[in-house]
Structures are given as structure tokens and as C-alpha cells.
């Protein structure tokens, strides 16, 4: 099965099983109609603290470029303190295939309750809690897709158990992945003109482990087994994998511009954008499952033939 076949199979699956879009739709509806979690007090406080710091830096003889950078940062914080940001977007794990228009389209309804985060420790706690909860929601979404790929009947007790298992295994994988990203970003500041070297290494790492969510949610692999399975599939099917990931990336980001236009148009446009984003995004994530399942079957068949020979 080629890249286009996998994408087509993903869309056909969502057409046959529209309930697969339920979780992304409910999540976007919450982000649209639910309360907003604002960091406006913290942004304003940080901007004021930087302004208070600038005279000391000038007295200490700081470089003019550093002072200008400081004022640019203050201006950014002041503008962000007046914008209608929403910390609840941390619930969206787009990196793992959860579709949402929250990261590409900003809606600002006139009437909605606003909760303010005013302390730094609250900001840290809310960020961590929302990331954990969002990962659990994503684990449920991936588990449902994995259940469909296995062709098993959907049972709520079984789904709950599989979701928790998927969530725990995703956490185990994402911790070292996140650490690798941070190390790479730090290394890029040290490499100077050669900063592209660690970036290239990170990109290749992410490509080789790109199917670990499918390996966990569908095949039930352990965290290490999921990484090894993904790496093995990518190693054998490197260029088809790259083409598939590029198509998914281009479609996701390209259609994000369309979602922005729909959201800015009217309330009906927001509803249309949420439904369309859920449909296309779920289909693209399903395509990754289809591709992984097909290549995994081929790999097992090849290994069986080798053992038989």
C-alpha cells in the first residue's frame, strides 16, 4: 500500500466511522465555548520586572544590543498581556496526531468566563496538569483508532484499560524525546554557524520514531518496543515514510490557513472549521495507522519467510 492509498484508506475509515471524530470535536468545542485560562497578570508582571531591571543594566554598562533586546521582550510581553490567549490549548497534542484548530485559528467570543493565572507557580502547575490531561485525551483518541485498526469491537471497559496503558507508555517515551529536543536547542546555541548539525540529527530522530504512537496504541508495544518497531519500519520504508509525513504536514498546515479564514468569517464558520478539521485531521492520523499496520504485516511476513527458509 502506497502513500496515497494509505491516505485514501484513512479518509474512507472516517467516512464509515464518523464517531472517530467525536473527541477532537468535543475538545475544540470546549476551547471555543468553555472558560478561558489567561496568563495576562503574569505577562504584565514579567514586563514590569524587566522594565525595573533595565536601569541597572545600563548602569552596569550592558551592550546597547542587549538593552534593545530587553525592550523588545518587554514590548512582546505587554502585547501578550492584552491579547485573548488561552492556556487550555495545552490540552492539544498535535504532535501525536490530535486534530484541532486551536493552534492555527484563534477565536474570541464576546461572552465567556475568564480565569486568571497570577503566580509563576500556578503557571507551572497549570501547564503540567493540562499537558498530562491533554495526553490522556490523546491516548483515548489514539486507542479508539488502534481498536479500529485491529478490527475489534469497541468495549468501554476494555477501552478505558487500553487508554490508561497507552497514556503511561506515551509518557515514558515523551520524557526522553522532550529531553532530546531541549538538549538539541541548547546545543544549537553553542554550535554557532554549525547549529544546523544538531537540528538535522533531531529531525532524523523524530522521523525514525514517528510511528511510536501507532506501535503503542495499535500493536500494544512497550515504550522501548514501540521505538524499535517504529525505527525498523522506517528503516525499511524510509522514503515512503518521508513522503507520507510530508503530505500529512503540508495538508495539516495548509488547511490551517483555511480554518483561520472560516473562523474569522462567522460563528457558522467556526462550526464548519471544527467539523472539517476533525474530519481531515482524524483521517490523516488514521492514514498513519493504516501505513504502519500495512508495513508491519509485510515485515512480519518477510521475517516468517526468512525463518521458514
C-alpha positions in Angstrom: 0.0 0.0 0.0 1.5 3.3 -1.1 1.2 6.8 0.5 -1.8 7.9 -1.5 -3.5 4.5 -0.8 -2.9 4.9 3.0 -4.3 8.4 3.0 -7.4 7.3 1.0 -7.9 4.4 3.4 -7.8 6.9 6.3 -10.5 9.1 4.8 -12.7 6.1 4.0 -12.4 4.9 7.5 -13.6 8.2 8.9 -16.5 8.3 6.4 -17.6 4.8 7.6 -16.9 5.6 11.3 -17.7 9.3 11.8 -17.7 8.8 15.6 -13.9 8.7 15.4 -14.1 12.5 15.2 -16.0 12.8 18.4 -13.0 13.5 20.7 -11.4 16.2 18.5 -14.8 17.9 18.0 -15.6 17.9 21.7 -12.1 19.3 22.5 -12.4 22.1 20.1 -15.9 22.9 21.3 -14.6 23.2 24.8 -11.8 25.5 23.7 -14.3 27.6 21.8 -17.2 27.8 24.3 -15.6 26.9 27.6 -13.8 29.2 30.0 -10.6 30.8 29.1 -7.4 30.5 31.2 -5.4 33.7 30.8 -1.8 34.5 31.8 -2.3 38.2 31.4 -1.3 39.1 35.1 1.9 37.1 34.8 2.8 38.7 31.4 2.2 42.2 32.8 4.2 41.4 36.0 7.1 40.0 34.0 7.1 43.0 31.7 7.3 45.4 34.7 10.1 43.4 36.3 12.1 43.7 33.1 11.5 47.4 33.0 12.7 47.8 36.5 15.8 45.8 35.6 16.8 47.9 32.6 18.3 50.9 34.6 20.6 48.5 36.5 21.8 47.0 33.2 22.5 50.4 31.8 24.5 51.4 34.9 26.5 48.2 34.7 27.5 49.1 31.1 25.5 46.4 29.3 25.8 46.4 25.5 23.3 48.5 23.6 22.1 45.5 21.6 21.3 43.7 24.9 19.2 46.7 26.1 17.3 46.8 22.8 16.6 43.1 23.0 15.3 43.6 26.6 12.9 46.3 25.4 11.7 44.1 22.5 11.0 41.4 25.1 9.1 43.9 27.3 7.0 45.0 24.3 6.2 41.4 23.4 5.1 40.7 27.0 3.0 43.9 27.1 1.2 43.0 23.9 0.6 39.4 25.0 -0.8 40.7 28.3 -3.6 42.4 26.4 -4.3 39.5 23.9 -7.0 36.9 24.4 -4.7 33.9 25.0 -6.0 30.7 26.4 -3.7 28.3 28.4 -6.2 25.5 27.8 -4.7 25.0 24.3 -2.1 22.9 26.2 -4.7 20.2 26.0 -3.9 19.7 22.3 -1.2 17.3 21.4 -1.0 17.9 17.7 2.5 16.3 17.6 0.8 13.0 18.3 -2.0 13.4 15.8 -4.8 15.1 17.8 -6.6 17.3 15.3 -7.6 20.8 16.5 -7.9 24.3 15.1 -6.8 25.8 18.4 -3.1 26.1 17.2 -3.9 27.5 13.8 -7.1 29.6 14.3 -7.9 32.0 17.2 -11.5 32.7 18.1 -12.5 35.3 20.6 -16.2 35.0 21.6 -17.6 38.2 23.2 -19.1 36.4 26.3 -17.1 33.8 28.2 -15.7 33.5 31.7 -12.1 34.1 32.1 -9.8 32.5 34.8 -6.6 34.3 35.5 -3.2 32.8 36.4 -1.4 35.3 38.6 1.6 33.5 40.1 4.5 31.7 38.4 4.0 28.5 40.4 0.4 28.5 39.3 1.6 28.8 35.7 3.9 25.8 36.1 1.2 23.7 37.8 -1.5 24.5 35.2 0.9 23.9 32.3 1.9 20.5 33.7 -1.6 19.5 34.6 -3.0 20.5 31.2 -0.3 18.7 29.4 -0.9 15.5 31.4 -4.7 15.7 30.9 -4.3 16.5 27.2 -2.1 13.5 26.8 -4.7 11.3 28.4 -7.4 12.7 26.0 -5.0 12.0 23.1 -4.4 8.5 24.4 -8.1 7.8 24.3 -8.3 9.1 20.7 -5.3 7.0 19.6 -6.7 4.0 21.4 -10.0 4.2 19.6 -8.2 4.4 16.3 -6.0 1.5 17.3 -9.0 -0.5 18.2 -10.5 0.1 14.7 -7.2 -0.9 13.1 -7.3 -4.2 15.0 -10.9 -4.8 13.9 -12.0 -5.4 17.5 -15.5 -4.5 18.9 -15.4 -1.3 20.9 -16.0 -2.1 24.6 -15.9 0.8 27.1 -14.2 -1.2 29.9 -11.5 -2.5 27.5 -11.1 1.0 26.0 -10.6 2.6 29.4 -7.9 0.0 30.3 -6.2 0.4 26.9 -6.3 4.2 27.2 -4.5 4.2 30.6 -1.9 1.8 29.3 -1.4 3.9 26.2 -1.1 7.0 28.2 1.5 5.6 30.6 3.6 4.3 27.7 3.4 7.6 25.8 4.6 9.4 28.9 7.6 7.1 29.2 8.5 7.8 25.5 7.8 11.5 25.5 10.1 12.3 28.5 13.3 11.3 26.8 12.1 12.8 23.5 11.4 16.1 25.2 14.8 16.0 26.8 16.4 15.3 23.5 14.6 18.4 22.0 15.8 20.6 24.8 19.4 19.3 24.5 19.3 19.9 20.8 18.0 23.5 21.2 20.8 24.2 23.8 23.4 22.6 21.5 22.3 24.8 18.7 23.2 27.9 20.7 26.7 26.6 21.2 27.4 25.4 17.7 27.1 28.8 16.2 27.3 28.6 12.4 27.1 24.7 12.7 23.8 24.8 14.6 22.1 23.0 11.7 24.1 19.8 12.6 22.2 19.0 15.9 19.0 20.1 14.2 19.4 17.6 11.4 20.1 14.9 14.0 16.9 15.8 15.8 14.9 15.7 12.6 16.2 12.2 11.7 15.4 11.0 15.3 11.8 12.3 15.0 11.4 10.6 11.6 12.6 7.2 12.9 10.4 7.3 15.9 7.4 8.8 14.1 5.3 5.6 14.4 5.7 5.1 18.1 2.1 6.3 18.9 0.8 3.7 16.4 3.0 1.0 17.8 1.7 1.7 21.3 -2.0 2.3 20.6 -2.5 -0.4 18.0 0.2 -3.0 18.4 0.4 -2.7 22.2 4.2 -2.4 22.3 6.1 -1.3 25.4 7.8 2.1 25.2 11.1 0.7 24.1 9.4 -1.9 21.8 7.4 0.9 20.2 10.6 2.9 19.4 12.4 -0.1 18.0 9.3 -1.1 15.9 9.0 2.4 14.5 12.7 2.6 13.7 12.6 -0.8 12.0 9.5 0.1 9.9 11.1 3.5 8.9 14.5 1.9 8.1 12.9 -0.5 5.6 10.4 2.1 4.2 12.4 5.3 4.6 11.3 7.3 1.5 7.7 6.2 1.6 7.6 7.2 5.3 9.2 10.6 4.5 6.7 11.2 1.7 3.8 10.3 4.0 5.0 12.6 6.8 5.5 15.4 4.3 2.0 15.0 2.8 0.4 15.0 6.3 2.5 18.0 7.4 1.6 20.0 4.2 -2.1 19.2 4.4 -2.3 19.9 8.1 -0.5 23.3 7.9 -2.0 24.3 4.5 -5.6 23.6 5.6 -4.8 25.5 8.8 -4.9 28.7 6.7 -8.4 27.8 5.6 -9.5 27.2 9.1 -8.3 30.7 10.0 -10.5 32.2 7.3 -13.5 30.2 8.3 -13.1 31.2 12.0 -12.8 34.8 11.2 -15.9 34.8 9.0 -18.7 33.9 11.4 -20.0 31.6 14.1 -21.1 29.2 11.4 -17.6 29.4 10.0 -16.2 28.3 13.4 -18.5 25.3 13.5 -17.6 24.4 9.9 -13.9 24.7 10.7 -14.2 22.5 13.8 -16.0 19.8 11.8 -13.7 20.0 8.8 -10.6 20.0 10.9 -11.8 17.0 12.9 -12.6 15.1 9.7 -9.3 15.8 7.8 -7.1 15.5 10.9 -8.6 12.2 12.0 -8.3 10.9 8.5 -4.6 11.8 8.3 -3.9 10.3 11.7 -5.8 7.2 10.6 -3.6 7.1 7.5 -0.5 6.8 9.7 -2.1 3.9 11.4 -3.0 2.2 8.1 0.5 2.7 6.7 2.1 1.4 9.9 -0.2 -1.6 10.0 0.4 -2.5 6.4 4.2 -2.2 6.7 4.1 -4.2 9.9 2.2 -7.0 8.3 4.7 -7.0 5.4 7.6 -7.1 7.9 6.2 -10.0 9.8 5.5 -11.9 6.5 9.1 -11.3 5.4 10.5 -12.4 8.7 8.3 -15.5 8.6 9.5 -16.4 5.1 13.1 -16.0 6.2 12.6 -18.3 9.2 10.9 -20.8 7.1 13.7 -20.8 4.5 
